[in-house]
């Protein structure tokens, strides 16, 4: 007879998982066969599952992945792009995110770089990491608007706290002076502390040309490339999709 009141109290305390589990136990045919400890364990397990699911939904919403349905399990390793299965699945364990390494994912258009980046982003969310996806042009728009209303430092600080920042379409267009400085601010805030996944249609060795300022180019690329894994895709049958670890990166 106390069950309805208990359910209301659990709900009021925002223990919705436990409340739902208690409801289910009342209608279950084996409820009377369980000990108090077993019932409590079931209720706690359900509450934990509900909270984990809710937290994952929040992380995915904040991540704003371009392809939110992209998943590691759906990666087609038969695609002719030189993607090495073992290398990519090693990345999917997210140890590089935990360690604060970067990942540079390059290759010509049509090889699925953005989709693969989103699949890694989704996996990072599932592993409990905060993620944010941004196309580089969008990042520059946000930084420009933030400078206009005086919230630039706060935006840089927020981006600096994201455990995995995905910057898509890097070095696609030449940067002006403000954009170079904005990128430097974001990269410097994250350097050696947080992971950045960069996708680009052009090879890393040509990124320097997109800056138009050798000094800032050296500063930004040193922070992005020095502790980065590289995954370079190719439409042919080459093995350039093998993973190059940071200690081998020039």
Secondary structure, 3 states (H helix, E strand, C coil): CCHHHHHHHHHHCCCHHHHHHHHHHHHCCCHHHCCHHHHHHHHHHHHHHHHHHHHHHHHHHHHCCCCCCCCHHHCCCCCCCCECHHHHHHHHCCHHHHHCCEEEEECCCCCCHHHHHHHHHHHHHHCCCCEEEEEHHHHHHHHHHHHHHCCHHHHHHHHHHCCEEEEECCCCCCCCHHHHHHHHHHHHHHCCCCEEEEEECCCHHHHHHHCCCHHHHHHHHHHHHCCEEEEECCCCCCCCECCECHHHCC
